[in-house]
Amino acid sequence: MRDTDLIGADLRDTDLTDADLTGAIFLTQPQVAAARGGAGTRLPASVTRPVHWTAAAL
């Protein structure tokens, strides 16, 4: 998702499993926290992986 502008995007319950978001712009911590992801989801350095994104939850 290189250069994808996520400003204002509603990511609630979006499955980001194995998505590469390292090049996404304007991705916020609340957006990531509202989405679903896993060990394979790659995030930009500005965003912390939510604790609920565990392999066991998938």
C-alpha positions, 0 to 999 in steps of 0.5 A: 500500500505504498503511498496510500493516503489513509487520512480520515479512513475508517479502518474499524474491523478492517482485516490488515493481516499480512498487509504492508503498510510501511509506505502508507501516509497519514496512518494513525495509531487509532486507525491501527488499533481499530483494525485487525492484523497479525504477525505478518502485518508490516507497519510504519515506524511511527505506529505501534503494533496493537497488543490484540494483534497476536498470532493466537487471535487469528 
